[in-house]
Amino acid sequence: MPPYKDFKPLTFHDAAKRFADGGDTPRAYLERCLETVAAREPVVKAFTAINKAGARTAADASTARWKAGKPLSPIDGMPLAIKDLLETKDMPTQMGCEAFKGNFPKRDNAAVWALRQAGAIILAKAVTAELGGSHPGATTNPFDTTRTPGGSSSGSAAAVGANMVPAAIGTQVGGSIIRPAAYCGNYALKPTQGAINRGERQATSQSTHGPHANSLRDMWQVAIEIARRAGGDRGEVGLMGPSTLPAAVKPNRLVVLETEGWVEVDDATKAAFDGVLKQLRDAGVELIRREDHPWVEALEKSIANGRAVCGGVTGWENRWGQRGIVDNNPAGVSERAKATLAKAEAMTLDDYRMALLARENAQRMHATMAPLADAAVTLACPGPAPVWAGDVPGQPLAPRPTGDFVFNAPSSMLFAPVVTVPLMSVGGLPVGLQLMGQKHEDARITGLARWFDETLKRVSA
C-alpha cells in the first residue's frame, strides 16, 4: 500500500482537456484505469463485478465523440464505479447479501441511466456493506489493509482512494458516503435530501445518492450531470447550481460543531482539527462554538442523540422489507443484520414517531442558524479508519465494524448538504473535514469547500 503522504490522486477533468485537443483519449484513459485495477484490486477488493468489454465499447464511442468535437458532457468518457445497491442493466446487483446472490434485474437506476446519458463509462459495481447496513464486505482501506475503508459505501470510497477510478457513486442513510470518503482520502458530496434521483432506492426517508471523487471538480461535475438529466426524487426540485464547479467562496463566520462524537475523538485528531481551525482564524474567519452563542448550543442539544434518531428512523422504515428477506432466505442474511432487524422489530409506532419528532425539531433548529453563519464545520469521522480483523468466534459481534457514523448522523437527520474535504492526516492516514449547509445550498457549500481546498494546507498529526 502506498503511504497517504505520497498519494497523487487520479482525476478526470484534466484528462478531458487533452481529449479535446487529441493529446489523450477516453479509451487510453480507461486502459490506464484497468492497469491500476489489475495491480490494486486483488488487495483492495473494491469491486463485485467489472464489465471490461462494455467499458471498452463505451470508451471507444466516447473517443469518437471527442474526436468529432461532440462530447455529450464534460464527463463523457469518465470511468465510474457504482455502489452495488443500485441497479445496473449490465452487471448484477447483489447488495452485499448472500440472499441476493445472482440477482440481476438488467435495468439501470435513475442515476446510472443519467450517467450513461452523459457519456460516462460504467466500469464496475462497488462493494457495499450488506444491504447498506453495518455488516462489512471484503474491501480493505487503500492506505492500510488492516483497516476498514468505512461503510456502507466501502468499495466506492476505496476504489477512488486506490486510483482505480476517478469517481464513484455511493449512498448514505446515516454516514455511508461521508465516513468512508473521510477514511479513504476522497472528496464527497452528500446532497440535500432528495436532490439526486434515487430511482428504485426510495424505501427510507433519509437515503441519498452522492459522488466520491479525487477532486472537487470531478465530484461536482458528476453530481450536476446526474441532476440535469434525472432530477431529484419525486416531488423534489433536485440539485441546483452551475454547470461546472462553483466559484470559491470565503466564509465570514462558521459554526464549529462538536456533536455527540466529540468525546470519542483521539488527541491527535483533535490536534489536526485545531490546526485547520487556526488556519481559518488566521485567514480572518470568525469561528463560533456552543459556548459562544445560545443558538449553537441549542443545535448541539438537538443533534446530541443523532445516532439513535437515525438508527430508529431507518430501522423502522426498513424492517418490513428486511423481514421478508430473512423469512425467504434466513441463511442468506448475516447475524449482524438479523440483530439490527430484531432491534427494529422491538420498536413501537410511538418510538418511530418520537424519532421523527426529534428529527423535525433538529431541522427547525438548524434552519434557525441560517442567518448566524455561512456554514457549519466539523470532523467527518472520529479519527483514522479503525482496524478491522473480523468478528471473533464466540464473542459478541463488533457493534460498528466499518467505523462510527457519529459525525455524519447530524447532516443525515437534518437533510442538509455536506461536502467532505481531505484536509487532515493522522498517523499517516487520511481524516476528512466536512462542511454542512442549509437545504439546497449544495452549490454554495461546494464553493466554500473549494475555498478550503485552495486556501488551507493539509494538517498532519
PEJOVEN-V689685 format. One record per pair of residues at least 6 apart in sequence whose ideal C-beta (glycine too) atoms are under 7 Angstrom apart, sorted by the first residue. I is the first residue (numbers start at 0). J is the second residue. D is the distance in Angstrom with one decimal. If there is no record, write none. Layout:
BEGIN
i=I j=J d=D
i=I j=J d=D
END
This chain:
BEGIN
i=0 j=141 d=6.8
i=0 j=142 d=5.7
i=0 j=143 d=6.1
i=0 j=144 d=6.0
i=2 j=427 d=6.0
i=3 j=142 d=4.8
i=3 j=184 d=6.3
i=3 j=424 d=5.9
i=3 j=427 d=5.8
i=3 j=428 d=5.8
i=3 j=429 d=5.5
i=4 j=424 d=6.8
i=4 j=427 d=6.6
i=6 j=184 d=6.2
i=8 j=162 d=6.9
i=8 j=213 d=3.5
i=8 j=214 d=6.6
i=9 j=162 d=4.0
i=9 j=165 d=5.1
i=9 j=213 d=5.5
i=10 j=165 d=5.5
i=10 j=213 d=5.2
i=10 j=214 d=4.5
i=10 j=217 d=5.8
i=11 j=74 d=6.9
i=11 j=77 d=4.8
i=11 j=165 d=4.2
i=11 j=166 d=6.9
i=11 j=217 d=5.1
i=12 j=214 d=6.8
i=12 j=216 d=4.7
i=12 j=217 d=5.7
i=12 j=220 d=6.9
i=14 j=23 d=5.5
i=14 j=28 d=5.3
i=15 j=73 d=6.1
i=17 j=23 d=3.7
i=18 j=24 d=6.3
i=18 j=25 d=6.3
i=18 j=65 d=4.2
i=18 j=76 d=6.5
i=19 j=65 d=6.5
i=24 j=62 d=4.5
i=25 j=58 d=4.7
i=25 j=61 d=4.0
i=25 j=62 d=5.0
i=25 j=65 d=6.6
i=25 j=76 d=2.9
i=26 j=55 d=7.0
i=26 j=58 d=4.3
i=26 j=59 d=5.6
i=26 j=62 d=4.9
i=28 j=76 d=6.5
i=29 j=54 d=5.9
i=29 j=55 d=6.7
i=29 j=58 d=4.3
i=29 j=78 d=5.4
i=29 j=120 d=6.3
i=32 j=78 d=4.9
i=32 j=163 d=6.2
i=32 j=164 d=6.0
i=33 j=51 d=6.6
i=35 j=162 d=5.4
i=35 j=163 d=5.1
i=36 j=49 d=6.9
i=36 j=163 d=4.8
i=39 j=161 d=4.5
i=39 j=163 d=5.9
i=40 j=46 d=6.2
i=40 j=163 d=6.6
i=42 j=139 d=6.4
i=42 j=144 d=6.1
i=43 j=138 d=6.5
i=43 j=139 d=5.7
i=43 j=141 d=5.5
i=43 j=157 d=5.3
i=43 j=161 d=4.8
i=44 j=126 d=6.9
i=44 j=137 d=4.4
i=44 j=138 d=5.1
i=44 j=139 d=6.1
i=45 j=125 d=5.7
i=45 j=126 d=5.9
i=45 j=138 d=5.3
i=45 j=154 d=4.0
i=45 j=157 d=4.4
i=45 j=158 d=4.1
i=45 j=161 d=6.6
i=45 j=163 d=6.5
i=46 j=80 d=6.7
i=46 j=123 d=4.4
i=46 j=124 d=6.3
i=46 j=125 d=6.1
i=46 j=126 d=6.8
i=46 j=154 d=6.1
i=46 j=158 d=6.9
i=47 j=83 d=5.1
i=47 j=93 d=6.2
i=47 j=124 d=4.7
i=47 j=126 d=5.7
i=48 j=90 d=4.3
i=48 j=91 d=5.9
i=48 j=123 d=6.4
i=48 j=124 d=4.5
i=49 j=122 d=6.5
i=49 j=123 d=4.5
i=50 j=89 d=5.4
i=50 j=90 d=5.5
i=50 j=122 d=6.7
i=53 j=89 d=5.2
i=54 j=78 d=6.5
i=54 j=120 d=5.0
i=54 j=122 d=4.6
i=57 j=120 d=4.5
i=58 j=76 d=6.3
i=58 j=120 d=5.7
i=61 j=75 d=5.1
i=61 j=76 d=3.7
i=61 j=118 d=5.4
i=61 j=120 d=6.9
i=64 j=70 d=5.2
i=64 j=71 d=6.5
i=64 j=75 d=6.0
i=64 j=118 d=6.7
i=65 j=75 d=6.8
i=65 j=76 d=6.7
i=70 j=118 d=6.3
i=71 j=117 d=5.6
i=71 j=118 d=3.7
i=72 j=117 d=4.0
i=72 j=118 d=5.7
i=72 j=224 d=5.1
i=73 j=220 d=5.4
i=74 j=117 d=5.4
i=74 j=118 d=6.7
i=74 j=119 d=5.1
i=74 j=220 d=5.4
i=74 j=221 d=6.1
i=74 j=224 d=5.4
i=75 j=117 d=6.6
i=75 j=118 d=3.0
i=76 j=118 d=6.2
i=76 j=120 d=6.4
i=77 j=119 d=4.8
i=77 j=120 d=6.5
i=77 j=165 d=6.3
i=77 j=166 d=6.5
i=78 j=120 d=4.7
i=78 j=122 d=4.4
i=78 j=164 d=5.0
i=79 j=114 d=6.3
i=79 j=119 d=5.3
i=79 j=120 d=6.6
i=79 j=121 d=6.0
i=79 j=122 d=6.3
i=79 j=164 d=6.0
i=79 j=166 d=5.6
i=79 j=167 d=6.0
i=79 j=168 d=6.7
i=80 j=122 d=6.2
i=80 j=123 d=4.5
i=80 j=125 d=4.2
i=80 j=154 d=6.6
i=80 j=155 d=6.0
i=80 j=158 d=4.7
i=80 j=164 d=5.1
i=80 j=167 d=4.0
i=81 j=87 d=5.8
i=81 j=111 d=5.8
i=81 j=121 d=6.1
i=81 j=124 d=5.7
i=81 j=125 d=6.4
i=81 j=168 d=5.1
i=82 j=125 d=5.1
i=82 j=127 d=5.3
i=82 j=152 d=5.5
i=82 j=154 d=7.0
i=82 j=155 d=5.1
i=82 j=168 d=5.7
i=82 j=169 d=5.2
i=82 j=170 d=5.6
i=83 j=92 d=6.1
i=83 j=93 d=6.0
i=83 j=94 d=6.1
i=83 j=95 d=6.2
i=83 j=124 d=4.4
i=83 j=125 d=6.1
i=83 j=126 d=6.4
i=83 j=127 d=4.9
i=84 j=94 d=5.5
i=84 j=127 d=5.3
i=84 j=131 d=5.3
i=84 j=170 d=5.7
i=84 j=200 d=6.3
i=85 j=92 d=6.9
i=85 j=108 d=4.0
i=85 j=110 d=6.7
i=85 j=111 d=6.0
i=85 j=168 d=6.7
i=85 j=200 d=6.5
i=86 j=92 d=4.9
i=86 j=104 d=5.0
i=86 j=106 d=5.5
i=86 j=107 d=6.2
i=86 j=108 d=4.7
i=86 j=199 d=6.1
i=87 j=107 d=6.0
i=87 j=111 d=5.5
i=87 j=121 d=6.1
i=87 j=124 d=6.4
i=88 j=105 d=5.1
i=88 j=106 d=5.3
i=88 j=107 d=4.9
i=90 j=124 d=4.9
i=91 j=101 d=6.6
i=91 j=102 d=6.0
i=91 j=103 d=4.4
i=92 j=102 d=5.7
i=92 j=104 d=6.1
i=93 j=99 d=4.7
i=93 j=100 d=5.8
i=93 j=102 d=5.4
i=94 j=127 d=6.3
i=94 j=130 d=5.5
i=95 j=126 d=6.5
i=95 j=127 d=4.4
i=95 j=128 d=5.8
i=95 j=129 d=4.4
i=95 j=130 d=6.6
i=95 j=136 d=5.1
i=96 j=129 d=4.9
i=96 j=130 d=5.3
i=96 j=331 d=6.5
i=96 j=332 d=6.5
i=97 j=331 d=4.0
i=98 j=324 d=5.3
i=98 j=328 d=4.1
i=98 j=331 d=3.0
i=98 j=332 d=5.6
i=107 j=115 d=6.8
i=108 j=198 d=4.1
i=108 j=199 d=6.3
i=108 j=200 d=6.9
i=109 j=196 d=4.0
i=109 j=197 d=7.0
i=109 j=198 d=3.4
i=109 j=229 d=4.4
i=110 j=168 d=6.2
i=110 j=195 d=6.1
i=110 j=196 d=6.2
i=110 j=198 d=6.5
i=110 j=208 d=5.2
i=110 j=225 d=4.9
i=110 j=229 d=6.1
i=111 j=121 d=6.3
i=112 j=229 d=6.6
i=113 j=224 d=6.9
i=113 j=225 d=4.4
i=113 j=228 d=3.8
i=113 j=229 d=4.0
i=114 j=121 d=6.6
i=114 j=225 d=6.3
i=115 j=121 d=6.5
i=116 j=228 d=5.1
i=117 j=224 d=4.3
i=117 j=228 d=6.6
i=122 j=164 d=6.2
i=125 j=154 d=3.1
i=125 j=155 d=4.5
i=125 j=158 d=5.6
i=125 j=167 d=5.7
i=126 j=136 d=4.0
i=126 j=137 d=6.5
i=126 j=138 d=4.6
i=126 j=153 d=5.0
i=126 j=154 d=3.3
i=127 j=136 d=6.6
i=127 j=151 d=5.1
i=127 j=152 d=6.7
i=127 j=153 d=6.6
i=127 j=154 d=6.8
i=128 j=134 d=5.7
i=128 j=135 d=5.4
i=128 j=136 d=6.1
i=128 j=150 d=3.9
i=128 j=151 d=3.6
i=128 j=153 d=6.1
i=128 j=401 d=5.8
i=129 j=333 d=5.6
i=129 j=336 d=5.6
i=130 j=321 d=6.8
i=130 j=336 d=6.2
i=131 j=151 d=4.6
i=131 j=170 d=6.4
i=131 j=172 d=6.6
i=131 j=175 d=6.6
i=132 j=151 d=6.4
i=132 j=336 d=5.7
i=132 j=339 d=6.0
i=133 j=150 d=6.3
i=133 j=335 d=6.3
i=133 j=399 d=6.3
i=133 j=400 d=6.5
i=133 j=401 d=6.0
i=134 j=333 d=4.4
i=134 j=335 d=4.2
i=134 j=336 d=5.6
i=135 j=147 d=6.5
i=135 j=150 d=5.9
i=135 j=153 d=6.7
i=135 j=387 d=6.7
i=135 j=400 d=5.0
i=135 j=401 d=5.2
i=136 j=153 d=5.6
i=136 j=154 d=7.0
i=138 j=148 d=5.1
i=138 j=153 d=4.2
i=138 j=154 d=5.1
i=138 j=157 d=5.0
i=139 j=148 d=6.5
i=140 j=146 d=4.1
i=140 j=147 d=6.2
i=140 j=148 d=4.7
i=140 j=157 d=6.7
i=140 j=182 d=6.3
i=140 j=183 d=6.6
i=140 j=384 d=5.1
i=141 j=148 d=6.9
i=141 j=157 d=5.1
i=141 j=160 d=3.9
i=141 j=161 d=4.0
i=141 j=183 d=5.9
i=142 j=160 d=6.8
i=142 j=428 d=5.7
i=142 j=429 d=6.8
i=143 j=428 d=6.2
i=145 j=386 d=5.1
i=146 j=384 d=4.1
i=146 j=385 d=6.4
i=146 j=386 d=5.4
i=146 j=387 d=6.4
i=147 j=182 d=7.0
i=147 j=384 d=5.3
i=147 j=385 d=6.1
i=147 j=387 d=4.2
i=147 j=400 d=6.6
i=147 j=401 d=5.0
i=147 j=402 d=5.7
i=148 j=156 d=5.4
i=148 j=157 d=4.0
i=148 j=179 d=5.6
i=148 j=182 d=5.9
i=148 j=183 d=5.4
i=148 j=384 d=6.8
i=149 j=156 d=5.8
i=149 j=178 d=4.6
i=149 j=179 d=2.8
i=149 j=182 d=4.2
i=149 j=183 d=6.7
i=149 j=384 d=6.3
i=149 j=401 d=5.5
i=149 j=402 d=5.3
i=150 j=175 d=6.3
i=150 j=179 d=6.3
i=150 j=401 d=2.9
i=150 j=402 d=7.0
i=151 j=175 d=4.2
i=151 j=401 d=6.9
i=152 j=169 d=3.1
i=152 j=170 d=6.3
i=152 j=175 d=5.0
i=152 j=176 d=5.6
i=152 j=179 d=5.0
i=152 j=211 d=7.0
i=153 j=179 d=6.0
i=153 j=401 d=6.7
i=155 j=167 d=3.8
i=155 j=168 d=6.4
i=155 j=169 d=4.1
i=155 j=211 d=5.0
i=156 j=169 d=6.8
i=156 j=179 d=3.5
i=156 j=180 d=5.3
i=156 j=182 d=6.8
i=156 j=183 d=4.0
i=156 j=185 d=5.5
i=156 j=211 d=5.4
i=157 j=183 d=5.6
i=158 j=164 d=5.2
i=158 j=167 d=5.3
i=159 j=166 d=6.5
i=159 j=167 d=5.4
i=159 j=183 d=6.7
i=159 j=185 d=5.0
i=159 j=211 d=4.7
i=159 j=212 d=6.3
i=159 j=213 d=5.8
i=160 j=183 d=3.4
i=160 j=184 d=5.1
i=160 j=185 d=6.1
i=165 j=212 d=6.3
i=165 j=213 d=5.5
i=165 j=217 d=5.5
i=166 j=210 d=5.6
i=166 j=211 d=6.4
i=166 j=212 d=4.1
i=166 j=217 d=5.1
i=166 j=218 d=6.9
i=166 j=221 d=5.1
i=167 j=211 d=4.8
i=168 j=208 d=6.1
i=168 j=210 d=6.1
i=169 j=175 d=6.4
i=169 j=176 d=4.4
i=169 j=209 d=5.9
i=169 j=211 d=5.5
i=170 j=176 d=6.8
i=170 j=200 d=6.7
i=170 j=206 d=6.0
i=170 j=207 d=6.6
i=170 j=208 d=5.5
i=171 j=177 d=6.7
i=171 j=189 d=5.1
i=171 j=207 d=5.3
i=171 j=209 d=6.4
i=171 j=411 d=6.4
i=172 j=203 d=5.8
i=172 j=205 d=5.0
i=172 j=206 d=4.8
i=172 j=313 d=5.2
i=172 j=411 d=6.5
i=173 j=309 d=4.4
i=173 j=313 d=6.7
i=173 j=404 d=4.5
i=173 j=407 d=6.2
i=173 j=408 d=5.6
i=173 j=411 d=5.3
i=174 j=404 d=2.8
i=174 j=407 d=2.9
i=174 j=408 d=6.4
i=174 j=411 d=6.9
i=176 j=187 d=5.3
i=176 j=189 d=4.7
i=176 j=209 d=4.6
i=177 j=187 d=6.0
i=177 j=189 d=5.3
i=177 j=379 d=5.2
i=177 j=407 d=4.7
i=177 j=417 d=5.8
i=177 j=419 d=5.0
i=177 j=433 d=5.9
i=178 j=379 d=6.7
i=178 j=380 d=5.2
i=178 j=402 d=5.6
i=178 j=404 d=5.5
i=178 j=407 d=5.4
i=180 j=187 d=3.5
i=180 j=211 d=5.4
i=180 j=419 d=5.0
i=180 j=431 d=6.1
i=181 j=379 d=3.7
i=181 j=380 d=4.2
i=181 j=419 d=5.5
i=181 j=429 d=6.9
i=181 j=430 d=6.2
i=181 j=431 d=2.9
i=182 j=380 d=6.2
i=182 j=384 d=3.8
i=182 j=402 d=6.5
i=182 j=429 d=6.6
i=183 j=429 d=6.6
i=184 j=421 d=4.6
i=184 j=429 d=3.7
i=185 j=211 d=4.5
i=185 j=212 d=6.6
i=185 j=213 d=6.9
i=185 j=421 d=6.8
i=186 j=212 d=5.3
i=186 j=214 d=6.3
i=186 j=215 d=5.2
i=186 j=218 d=4.8
i=186 j=419 d=6.6
i=186 j=420 d=6.2
i=186 j=421 d=6.8
i=187 j=209 d=6.1
i=187 j=210 d=6.7
i=187 j=211 d=4.8
i=187 j=218 d=6.6
i=187 j=419 d=5.0
i=188 j=209 d=4.8
i=188 j=210 d=5.8
i=188 j=218 d=5.6
i=188 j=222 d=5.5
i=188 j=418 d=5.5
i=188 j=441 d=6.8
i=188 j=445 d=6.9
i=189 j=207 d=5.9
i=189 j=209 d=4.9
i=189 j=410 d=6.2
i=189 j=416 d=6.8
i=189 j=417 d=4.5
i=190 j=207 d=5.9
i=190 j=209 d=5.7
i=190 j=222 d=6.6
i=190 j=238 d=5.7
i=190 j=416 d=5.3
i=190 j=441 d=5.2
i=191 j=414 d=6.4
i=191 j=415 d=6.9
i=191 j=416 d=4.7
i=191 j=438 d=4.9
i=191 j=439 d=5.3
i=191 j=441 d=5.7
i=192 j=205 d=6.8
i=192 j=207 d=6.1
i=192 j=414 d=3.6
i=193 j=231 d=4.9
i=193 j=232 d=4.0
i=193 j=235 d=3.5
i=194 j=226 d=6.8
i=194 j=231 d=5.1
i=194 j=235 d=6.8
i=194 j=237 d=5.8
i=194 j=238 d=4.1
i=194 j=441 d=6.2
i=195 j=207 d=6.7
i=195 j=208 d=4.5
i=195 j=209 d=6.9
i=195 j=222 d=6.6
i=195 j=225 d=5.6
i=195 j=226 d=5.9
i=195 j=231 d=6.4
i=195 j=238 d=5.8
i=196 j=229 d=4.1
i=196 j=230 d=5.5
i=196 j=231 d=5.8
i=196 j=232 d=6.0
i=197 j=206 d=6.3
i=197 j=208 d=5.8
i=197 j=232 d=5.8
i=200 j=206 d=6.0
i=201 j=232 d=6.3
i=202 j=316 d=6.6
i=202 j=317 d=6.7
i=202 j=320 d=6.1
i=203 j=313 d=5.5
i=203 j=316 d=4.5
i=203 j=317 d=6.1
i=204 j=312 d=6.6
i=204 j=316 d=6.2
i=205 j=309 d=6.7
i=205 j=312 d=6.4
i=205 j=313 d=6.2
i=205 j=411 d=5.2
i=210 j=218 d=5.1
i=210 j=221 d=4.1
i=210 j=222 d=5.2
i=212 j=218 d=3.8
i=212 j=221 d=6.6
i=215 j=244 d=6.1
i=215 j=445 d=6.6
i=215 j=448 d=6.0
i=215 j=449 d=5.5
i=215 j=452 d=5.8
i=216 j=244 d=4.6
i=219 j=244 d=4.7
i=219 j=245 d=6.9
i=219 j=445 d=5.4
i=220 j=243 d=6.9
i=222 j=238 d=6.0
i=223 j=238 d=6.4
i=223 j=240 d=6.1
i=223 j=242 d=6.4
i=226 j=237 d=5.0
i=226 j=238 d=3.6
i=230 j=237 d=4.0
i=231 j=237 d=3.2
i=231 j=238 d=6.6
i=238 j=441 d=5.7
i=239 j=439 d=6.5
i=239 j=442 d=6.6
i=240 j=441 d=6.1
i=240 j=442 d=2.9
i=241 j=442 d=6.5
i=244 j=449 d=6.6
i=245 j=442 d=4.7
i=245 j=445 d=5.0
i=245 j=446 d=3.9
i=245 j=449 d=6.7
i=246 j=446 d=5.7
i=247 j=446 d=5.9
i=247 j=449 d=4.2
i=247 j=450 d=4.1
i=247 j=453 d=5.7
i=248 j=443 d=6.5
i=248 j=446 d=3.8
i=248 j=447 d=5.1
i=248 j=450 d=5.6
i=249 j=450 d=5.1
i=250 j=284 d=5.4
i=250 j=373 d=4.0
i=250 j=374 d=6.3
i=250 j=447 d=5.7
i=251 j=284 d=6.9
i=251 j=285 d=6.6
i=251 j=373 d=6.0
i=252 j=285 d=4.3
i=252 j=287 d=6.6
i=252 j=372 d=4.5
i=252 j=373 d=6.0
i=253 j=279 d=6.9
i=253 j=284 d=6.0
i=253 j=286 d=5.6
i=253 j=372 d=5.6
i=253 j=373 d=6.1
i=253 j=374 d=5.9
i=253 j=375 d=6.8
i=253 j=376 d=4.9
i=254 j=287 d=5.7
i=254 j=295 d=5.5
i=254 j=368 d=6.5
i=254 j=371 d=6.9
i=254 j=372 d=4.6
i=254 j=375 d=4.4
i=255 j=276 d=6.7
i=255 j=286 d=5.2
i=255 j=287 d=7.0
i=255 j=288 d=4.8
i=255 j=376 d=5.9
i=255 j=377 d=6.8
i=256 j=299 d=6.8
i=256 j=375 d=5.0
i=256 j=377 d=4.1
i=257 j=289 d=6.6
i=257 j=299 d=6.4
i=258 j=302 d=6.1
i=258 j=305 d=6.8
i=258 j=377 d=6.2
i=258 j=405 d=6.5
i=258 j=406 d=5.8
i=258 j=409 d=5.7
i=259 j=303 d=5.2
i=259 j=304 d=6.7
i=259 j=305 d=6.3
i=259 j=306 d=6.9
i=259 j=405 d=5.9
i=260 j=381 d=5.4
i=260 j=403 d=7.0
i=260 j=405 d=3.5
i=260 j=406 d=4.7
i=263 j=381 d=4.7
i=263 j=403 d=6.7
i=263 j=405 d=6.5
i=264 j=378 d=6.6
i=264 j=381 d=5.1
i=264 j=382 d=6.2
i=265 j=382 d=4.8
i=267 j=425 d=5.0
i=267 j=426 d=6.5
i=267 j=460 d=4.4
i=268 j=378 d=6.9
i=268 j=381 d=6.9
i=268 j=382 d=4.2
i=268 j=425 d=5.1
i=268 j=430 d=5.9
i=268 j=460 d=7.0
i=270 j=460 d=4.6
i=271 j=423 d=4.2
i=271 j=425 d=5.4
i=271 j=430 d=6.4
i=271 j=458 d=4.7
i=271 j=460 d=4.0
i=272 j=378 d=5.8
i=272 j=423 d=6.9
i=274 j=458 d=3.6
i=275 j=422 d=5.7
i=275 j=423 d=6.6
i=275 j=432 d=6.0
i=275 j=455 d=6.3
i=275 j=458 d=5.5
i=276 j=286 d=6.1
i=278 j=455 d=4.9
i=278 j=456 d=6.8
i=279 j=286 d=6.3
i=280 j=286 d=6.3
i=282 j=454 d=6.5
i=287 j=295 d=5.9
i=287 j=372 d=6.7
i=288 j=295 d=6.3
i=289 j=295 d=4.9
i=289 j=296 d=4.5
i=289 j=299 d=4.8
i=292 j=371 d=6.9
i=294 j=367 d=6.0
i=294 j=368 d=6.0
i=294 j=371 d=5.8
i=297 j=364 d=5.4
i=298 j=364 d=4.8
i=298 j=365 d=6.1
i=298 j=368 d=6.0
i=301 j=360 d=5.6
i=301 j=361 d=4.0
i=301 j=364 d=4.3
i=302 j=361 d=5.3
i=302 j=409 d=4.3
i=302 j=412 d=6.9
i=305 j=408 d=3.3
i=305 j=409 d=5.0
i=305 j=412 d=5.6
i=306 j=404 d=6.8
i=306 j=405 d=5.7
i=306 j=408 d=5.1
i=308 j=354 d=5.1
i=308 j=357 d=5.0
i=308 j=358 d=5.6
i=308 j=412 d=5.3
i=309 j=408 d=4.7
i=309 j=411 d=5.5
i=309 j=412 d=5.6
i=311 j=346 d=6.6
i=311 j=350 d=6.3
i=311 j=351 d=6.6
i=311 j=354 d=3.8
i=312 j=354 d=4.9
i=312 j=355 d=6.6
i=312 j=358 d=6.5
i=314 j=339 d=6.6
i=314 j=342 d=6.2
i=314 j=343 d=3.4
i=314 j=346 d=6.7
i=315 j=343 d=5.9
i=315 j=346 d=5.5
i=315 j=351 d=4.2
i=317 j=343 d=6.7
i=318 j=340 d=6.2
i=318 j=343 d=4.1
i=318 j=344 d=5.7
i=321 j=340 d=5.1
i=322 j=340 d=6.5
i=324 j=332 d=6.1
i=325 j=332 d=5.1
i=325 j=337 d=6.3
i=325 j=340 d=6.4
i=334 j=396 d=6.5
i=335 j=396 d=5.2
i=338 j=396 d=6.7
i=358 j=412 d=4.8
i=361 j=412 d=5.7
i=361 j=413 d=6.0
i=362 j=413 d=5.5
i=362 j=414 d=6.5
i=365 j=413 d=4.8
i=365 j=415 d=6.5
i=366 j=437 d=6.8
i=369 j=437 d=5.2
i=373 j=447 d=6.6
i=374 j=434 d=5.1
i=374 j=435 d=6.2
i=374 j=436 d=4.9
i=374 j=444 d=6.0
i=374 j=447 d=5.6
i=375 j=435 d=4.5
i=376 j=432 d=6.7
i=376 j=434 d=5.6
i=377 j=406 d=6.1
i=377 j=433 d=6.0
i=378 j=406 d=5.1
i=378 j=432 d=6.4
i=379 j=406 d=5.9
i=379 j=419 d=4.4
i=379 j=431 d=3.5
i=379 j=432 d=6.0
i=379 j=433 d=4.1
i=380 j=402 d=6.4
i=380 j=406 d=5.9
i=380 j=430 d=6.3
i=380 j=431 d=6.2
i=381 j=403 d=5.5
i=381 j=405 d=6.4
i=381 j=406 d=6.5
i=382 j=425 d=6.0
i=382 j=430 d=6.3
i=383 j=425 d=5.0
i=383 j=426 d=5.5
i=383 j=428 d=4.0
i=383 j=430 d=5.8
i=384 j=402 d=6.2
i=384 j=428 d=6.4
i=385 j=402 d=5.7
i=387 j=400 d=5.4
i=390 j=396 d=5.6
i=390 j=397 d=6.0
i=410 j=417 d=4.4
i=410 j=435 d=5.0
i=414 j=438 d=5.8
i=415 j=435 d=5.2
i=415 j=436 d=6.3
i=415 j=437 d=6.6
i=415 j=438 d=6.2
i=416 j=436 d=5.3
i=416 j=440 d=5.9
i=416 j=441 d=4.2
i=416 j=444 d=5.2
i=417 j=433 d=5.1
i=417 j=434 d=6.8
i=417 j=435 d=4.9
i=418 j=433 d=6.8
i=418 j=434 d=5.3
i=418 j=444 d=5.3
i=418 j=445 d=5.6
i=418 j=448 d=4.1
i=419 j=431 d=4.2
i=419 j=432 d=6.8
i=419 j=433 d=4.5
i=420 j=431 d=6.6
i=420 j=432 d=5.4
i=420 j=448 d=5.3
i=420 j=451 d=5.3
i=420 j=452 d=5.6
i=421 j=429 d=5.2
i=421 j=431 d=5.6
i=422 j=432 d=4.7
i=422 j=451 d=6.6
i=422 j=455 d=6.1
i=422 j=457 d=5.6
i=422 j=458 d=6.7
i=423 j=430 d=4.2
i=423 j=432 d=6.2
i=423 j=457 d=6.7
i=423 j=458 d=5.2
i=424 j=430 d=6.7
i=424 j=457 d=6.2
i=424 j=459 d=4.4
i=425 j=460 d=5.1
i=434 j=444 d=5.3
i=434 j=447 d=5.4
i=434 j=448 d=5.4
i=436 j=443 d=6.1
i=436 j=444 d=4.0
END
